[in-house]
Amino acid sequence: MSDDERNKQIAELTKTLKEGERLLGPTKRPDGTLRKPIRIRAGYTPQDEVPIYQPKPALLKKEMGSAGPPGYDPDADARPKTKSVKRNERKKEKRLQAAVGKDKNVEGDASEDGGKKESVEALSSLVNDLSVEDSTQQVQDVDKRIRALKKKIRLTEALEQRSDQDLKPEQLEKLAKLEDWRRELKQLEDEKTETTVS
């Protein structure tokens, strides 16, 4: 099909267009040949021209910007902080303040040796803080183990009092372990008292 023939065909199609109709020109195929022109009826929107659907809240958000409606404070809308988060933030602030204070001391010292000593002291204080946290964690672990052992002993003693009934093999094993649990409980309690005293 030559250019003249194509132009004639387009001219014919445009003459016969009704009111509101439009004509899309011929598009190229991958092999280079042209497709026929497309007649679009009045009121019809081709699929590739249809805007992508967006819900009204998304459109409103775009219009308002990321700030939200007037008077909206995103910080106030955030979830309240838990006690542990607040405690961790306080600890972090104290560490940062201590580090800043030590940095000022380091700047005051003219010699490099003084700076090295300060940095060593800062590291040692951090290690001490970590060891204190570790020791509190150990005490908590010991407390949990003590509570668990006390519960086991209490339940086993209740089994012992019902000894007139027939006991299952698992219950008999628990009765046999009762003395071992009591010894372990005593050791843990001694260990706990030693760590709290020191």
Buried (B, 14 or more C-beta within 10 A) or exposed (E): EEEEEBEEBBEEBEEEEEEEBEBEEBEEEEEEEEEEBEBBEEEEEEEEEEEEEEEEEEEEBEEEEEEEEEEEEEEEEEEEEEEEEEEEEEEEEEBEEBEEEBBEBBEEEEEEEEBEBBEEEBEEBEEEBEEEEEEEEEBEEBEEBBEEBBEBBEEBEEBEEEEEEEBEEEBEEBBEBBEEBEEBBEEBBEBBEEEEEE
